Amino acid sequence: MSLLRPHLSSATFAALALLVLGGCTLSPAGGRTPTAVIDASRLGGPAPLVVSFDASRSRDDGEIVDIEWSFEGEASTLHGARCAYVFRTPGTCAVHLTVIDDEGNVGSAHVDIVVENSPPVANLRLSDDAPLVGEWVTVDGSGSYDPEGLPIELAWDFGDGVTARGATGGHAYDSVGLYTITLVVRDAAGGESTARHNLLVQERTPGGGCSGGGAVTL
């Protein structure tokens, strides 16, 4: 007497296979897909931001033979379980990790790094901080810079209602008094810093009056 074999649909067979495997899926290349794990030394901070990455906790049922790191907006990639990267541009950058095992199975993961804008540095130099009335005072802000290398704009306020723009310039005061020269430096990402210095404008007398002051750097 022959035994009747029950007919199993493809869906039923797939369900039984999944049950036997304990819920694990198999990659078309054979074996399980490797699990990619990213450990980052930090997830954000001001630029330039140095972050160390570690993929050593990634795992596979076989052997992981290649580990690749890629960074959003960058064409180059890095290889190895550990690497470090310097983020110089403010914004959010996605870091992608790809791990490949000895059977060609691929696993991936990503993490977002938030890079904050560092404000520019304002450097102000005066030719004289004790000029006479009508005497030209040269100002120089060319030593100002942005840590990320972003473009900067420089704006001057001479304290008597006169303003100017540019890295260098100058001004002559019409009246004696104490004035504050203000330099405001702004970068392309909206960061701002300010430098100020007081100067005393003195009266010019028929006998020659007071002598001017010296050059000042802040």
C-alpha positions as CSV (number, residue, x, y, z in Angstrom):
1,M,0.0,0.0,0.0
2,S,1.4,3.4,-0.9
3,L,1.3,6.4,1.4
4,L,-0.2,9.6,0.1
5,R,2.2,12.6,0.3
6,P,0.5,15.8,1.2
7,H,1.0,18.6,-1.3
8,L,2.8,21.7,0.1
9,S,2.4,25.1,-1.6
10,S,5.4,27.2,-2.1
11,A,4.2,29.7,0.5
12,T,3.8,26.9,3.1
13,F,7.2,25.5,2.3
14,A,8.8,29.0,2.7
15,A,7.0,29.4,6.1
16,L,8.3,26.1,7.3
17,A,11.8,26.9,6.1
18,L,11.8,30.2,8.0
19,L,10.6,28.4,11.1
20,V,13.4,25.9,10.9
21,L,16.0,28.6,10.5
22,G,14.7,30.5,13.5
23,G,13.5,33.5,11.6
24,C,16.9,34.3,10.0
25,T,16.9,35.2,6.3
26,L,19.5,34.0,3.9
27,S,21.3,36.1,1.3
28,P,21.1,35.1,-2.4
29,A,24.9,34.7,-2.3
30,G,24.5,32.1,0.4
31,G,24.8,32.4,4.2
32,R,23.4,35.1,6.3
33,T,23.7,38.8,5.6
34,P,26.5,40.3,7.8
35,T,25.4,42.8,10.5
36,A,27.2,46.2,10.2
37,V,27.7,48.1,13.5
38,I,29.1,51.7,13.8
39,D,30.6,53.1,16.9
40,A,31.4,56.8,16.7
41,S,33.5,58.8,19.2
42,R,31.0,61.6,19.0
43,L,27.9,62.5,17.0
44,G,28.4,66.3,16.7
45,G,30.3,69.4,17.6
46,P,31.9,72.5,16.2
47,A,33.9,72.4,13.0
48,P,36.6,71.4,12.3
49,L,35.3,68.2,14.0
50,V,37.4,65.0,14.3
51,V,35.4,61.8,14.7
52,S,36.8,58.3,15.2
53,F,34.8,55.4,13.8
54,D,34.9,51.7,14.8
55,A,33.2,48.8,13.0
56,S,34.8,46.0,15.0
57,R,31.5,45.0,16.6
58,S,30.1,44.1,13.1
59,R,29.5,40.3,12.9
60,D,28.8,37.5,10.4
61,D,28.4,33.7,10.5
62,G,31.5,33.5,8.3
63,E,34.4,35.9,7.8
64,I,34.1,39.7,7.0
65,V,36.7,40.3,4.3
66,D,36.1,44.0,3.5
67,I,35.0,47.1,5.5
68,E,34.4,50.3,3.7
69,W,33.5,53.8,4.9
70,S,32.0,56.5,2.7
71,F,31.1,60.1,3.6
72,E,28.2,62.1,2.1
73,G,29.5,64.5,-0.5
74,E,33.0,63.0,-0.7
75,A,34.1,60.8,-3.6
76,S,36.9,59.0,-1.7
77,T,36.3,56.1,0.7
78,L,38.3,54.6,3.6
79,H,38.8,50.9,4.4
80,G,39.4,49.1,7.6
81,A,37.7,48.4,10.9
82,R,38.7,51.7,12.3
83,C,39.2,55.2,10.8
84,A,39.1,58.9,11.7
85,Y,37.6,61.7,9.6
86,V,37.8,65.5,9.9
87,F,34.4,67.3,9.1
88,R,35.1,70.9,8.1
89,T,31.8,72.0,6.6
90,P,28.8,72.9,8.9
91,G,25.7,70.8,8.5
92,T,24.6,67.1,8.8
93,C,26.8,64.5,7.1
94,A,25.7,60.9,6.6
95,V,28.5,58.3,7.2
96,H,27.9,54.9,5.5
97,L,29.5,51.6,6.5
98,T,29.5,48.6,4.2
99,V,30.8,45.2,5.3
100,I,31.3,42.2,2.9
101,D,31.8,38.6,4.0
102,D,33.7,35.8,2.3
103,E,30.6,34.7,0.4
104,G,29.9,38.1,-1.0
105,N,27.1,39.0,1.3
106,V,26.8,42.7,2.0
107,G,25.6,44.5,5.2
108,S,25.3,48.2,5.7
109,A,24.6,50.9,8.4
110,H,24.8,54.6,8.6
111,V,25.1,57.4,11.2
112,D,24.5,61.1,10.9
113,I,27.2,63.5,12.2
114,V,26.0,67.1,13.0
115,V,28.8,69.6,12.4
116,E,28.2,73.0,14.0
117,N,29.5,76.2,12.6
118,S,32.5,77.7,14.4
119,P,32.4,81.5,14.4
120,P,35.1,83.5,12.5
121,V,38.0,85.1,14.3
122,A,38.1,88.9,14.3
123,N,41.6,90.5,14.2
124,L,41.7,94.3,14.3
125,R,44.8,96.5,13.8
126,L,44.9,100.3,14.1
127,S,47.7,102.6,12.9
128,D,47.1,105.0,15.9
129,D,44.9,104.9,19.0
130,A,45.6,108.5,20.0
131,P,45.3,110.5,16.8
132,L,44.9,114.3,16.4
133,V,41.7,115.8,15.0
134,G,41.7,115.4,11.2
135,E,44.5,112.8,11.3
136,W,43.9,109.7,9.2
137,V,43.7,106.5,11.1
138,T,44.2,103.3,9.1
139,V,42.3,100.1,10.1
140,D,43.2,96.6,9.1
141,G,41.2,93.5,9.6
142,S,43.0,91.3,7.1
143,G,44.2,89.0,9.8
144,S,40.6,87.8,10.4
145,Y,39.7,84.3,9.3
146,D,37.2,81.5,9.5
147,P,38.3,78.1,11.0
148,E,36.4,76.2,8.3
149,G,37.8,78.3,5.5
150,L,34.4,79.8,4.7
151,P,34.2,83.2,3.0
152,I,34.0,86.2,5.4
153,E,32.7,89.7,5.3
154,L,34.1,92.6,7.4
155,A,32.1,95.6,8.5
156,W,33.5,98.7,10.4
157,D,31.8,101.2,12.7
158,F,34.1,104.1,13.7
159,G,31.9,105.2,16.5
160,D,31.0,108.7,15.1
161,G,28.2,107.5,12.7
162,V,30.6,106.6,9.9
163,T,30.7,103.0,8.7
164,A,32.6,101.0,6.1
165,R,33.1,97.6,4.6
166,G,36.2,95.6,3.5
167,A,39.3,94.1,5.0
168,T,41.1,97.5,5.2
169,G,40.2,101.2,5.4
170,G,40.6,104.3,7.4
171,H,38.9,107.3,8.9
172,A,39.7,110.9,10.2
173,Y,37.8,112.3,13.1
174,D,36.4,115.9,13.1
175,S,36.2,116.3,16.9
176,V,38.1,115.5,20.0
177,G,36.7,112.7,22.2
178,L,36.8,109.0,23.0
179,Y,35.6,106.8,20.2
180,T,35.2,103.0,19.9
181,I,36.1,101.4,16.6
182,T,34.1,98.1,16.1
183,L,34.9,95.4,13.6
184,V,32.2,92.8,12.9
185,V,33.3,89.6,10.9
186,R,30.6,87.3,9.5
187,D,31.1,84.0,7.7
188,A,29.0,82.5,4.9
189,A,27.2,80.2,7.4
190,G,26.0,83.0,9.6
191,G,28.7,82.9,12.3
192,E,29.8,86.2,13.7
193,S,32.4,87.7,15.9
194,T,33.3,91.2,17.0
195,A,36.5,93.1,18.0
196,R,36.5,96.6,19.5
197,H,39.1,99.2,20.5
198,N,38.9,102.6,22.0
199,L,40.9,105.6,20.7
200,L,41.2,109.1,22.1
201,V,41.1,111.9,19.5
202,Q,43.1,114.9,20.7
203,E,43.0,118.5,19.8
204,R,45.6,120.0,17.5
205,T,47.2,123.1,18.9
206,P,49.1,125.9,17.2
207,G,52.3,124.8,18.8
208,G,52.0,121.4,17.4
209,G,49.7,119.9,20.0
210,C,49.9,116.4,21.3
211,S,51.8,113.7,19.5
212,G,49.8,110.7,18.3
213,G,49.7,107.3,19.8
214,G,51.2,104.1,18.4
215,A,50.0,101.2,16.3
216,V,47.7,98.8,18.1
217,T,46.9,95.1,17.3
218,L,44.0,93.2,18.8
